[in-house]
Amino acid sequence: DMGIGRNKLFKLLREKRVLMNNNLPYQKYIDRGFFRVVKQYVRWIDRHNLKTEISDAGIDFLKKVL
């Protein structure tokens, strides 16, 4: 626990240009293996959403960035 809420974390990562305005990571961070974006089906709204997953290397990267 880093003592920061989700909304503040996302705002900081957007300000540091790790995340785009839609909260998806920039491609260069995906290419470095920090994140993975997967399509997931949400049954109750009958559509697909994009979900960002973070790797162990991504966690280490975020600790350095923050």
TORKOL-4160 file (C-alpha; in steps of 0.2 Angstrom, whole numbers, padded with zeros to 4 digits, m for minus):
66
<pt num="1" X="0000" Y="0000" Z="0000"/>
<pt num="2" X="0007" Y="0017" Z="m0006"/>
<pt num="3" X="m0005" Y="0027" Z="0004"/>
<pt num="4" X="m0013" Y="0034" Z="m0012"/>
<pt num="5" X="m0030" Y="0031" Z="m0019"/>
<pt num="6" X="m0035" Y="0025" Z="m0036"/>
<pt num="7" X="m0040" Y="0042" Z="m0043"/>
<pt num="8" X="m0025" Y="0051" Z="m0037"/>
<pt num="9" X="m0014" Y="0037" Z="m0044"/>
<pt num="10" X="m0022" Y="0038" Z="m0061"/>
<pt num="11" X="m0021" Y="0057" Z="m0061"/>
<pt num="12" X="m0002" Y="0056" Z="m0057"/>
<pt num="13" X="0001" Y="0043" Z="m0070"/>
<pt num="14" X="m0008" Y="0054" Z="m0083"/>
<pt num="15" X="0003" Y="0069" Z="m0078"/>
<pt num="16" X="0019" Y="0059" Z="m0079"/>
<pt num="17" X="0013" Y="0053" Z="m0096"/>
<pt num="18" X="0013" Y="0035" Z="m0092"/>
<pt num="19" X="m0006" Y="0034" Z="m0095"/>
<pt num="20" X="m0016" Y="0042" Z="m0109"/>
<pt num="21" X="m0032" Y="0052" Z="m0105"/>
<pt num="22" X="m0042" Y="0036" Z="m0106"/>
<pt num="23" X="m0031" Y="0028" Z="m0093"/>
<pt num="24" X="m0023" Y="0016" Z="m0105"/>
<pt num="25" X="m0004" Y="0015" Z="m0105"/>
<pt num="26" X="0006" Y="0022" Z="m0119"/>
<pt num="27" X="0013" Y="0009" Z="m0131"/>
<pt num="28" X="0031" Y="0011" Z="m0126"/>
<pt num="29" X="0027" Y="0005" Z="m0108"/>
<pt num="30" X="0018" Y="m0010" Z="m0115"/>
<pt num="31" X="0033" Y="m0013" Z="m0127"/>
<pt num="32" X="0044" Y="m0013" Z="m0111"/>
<pt num="33" X="0033" Y="m0026" Z="m0103"/>
<pt num="34" X="0027" Y="m0015" Z="m0089"/>
<pt num="35" X="0008" Y="m0017" Z="m0094"/>
<pt num="36" X="m0003" Y="m0028" Z="m0104"/>
<pt num="37" X="m0020" Y="m0023" Z="m0111"/>
<pt num="38" X="m0033" Y="m0036" Z="m0114"/>
<pt num="39" X="m0050" Y="m0036" Z="m0121"/>
<pt num="40" X="m0063" Y="m0042" Z="m0108"/>
<pt num="41" X="m0082" Y="m0045" Z="m0111"/>
<pt num="42" X="m0093" Y="m0037" Z="m0098"/>
<pt num="43" X="m0109" Y="m0047" Z="m0099"/>
<pt num="44" X="m0121" Y="m0036" Z="m0089"/>
<pt num="45" X="m0118" Y="m0022" Z="m0101"/>
<pt num="46" X="m0116" Y="m0033" Z="m0116"/>
<pt num="47" X="m0100" Y="m0026" Z="m0123"/>
<pt num="48" X="m0081" Y="m0027" Z="m0122"/>
<pt num="49" X="m0070" Y="m0016" Z="m0112"/>
<pt num="50" X="m0051" Y="m0014" Z="m0112"/>
<pt num="51" X="m0042" Y="m0019" Z="m0095"/>
<pt num="52" X="m0025" Y="m0015" Z="m0091"/>
<pt num="53" X="m0014" Y="m0028" Z="m0081"/>
<pt num="54" X="0003" Y="m0024" Z="m0073"/>
<pt num="55" X="0018" Y="m0035" Z="m0073"/>
<pt num="56" X="0030" Y="m0037" Z="m0059"/>
<pt num="57" X="0042" Y="m0026" Z="m0069"/>
<pt num="58" X="0028" Y="m0013" Z="m0070"/>
<pt num="59" X="0026" Y="m0012" Z="m0052"/>
<pt num="60" X="0045" Y="m0009" Z="m0050"/>
<pt num="61" X="0044" Y="0004" Z="m0063"/>
<pt num="62" X="0029" Y="0013" Z="m0055"/>
<pt num="63" X="0038" Y="0013" Z="m0038"/>
<pt num="64" X="0052" Y="0023" Z="m0047"/>
<pt num="65" X="0040" Y="0035" Z="m0056"/>
<pt num="66" X="0031" Y="0039" Z="m0040"/>
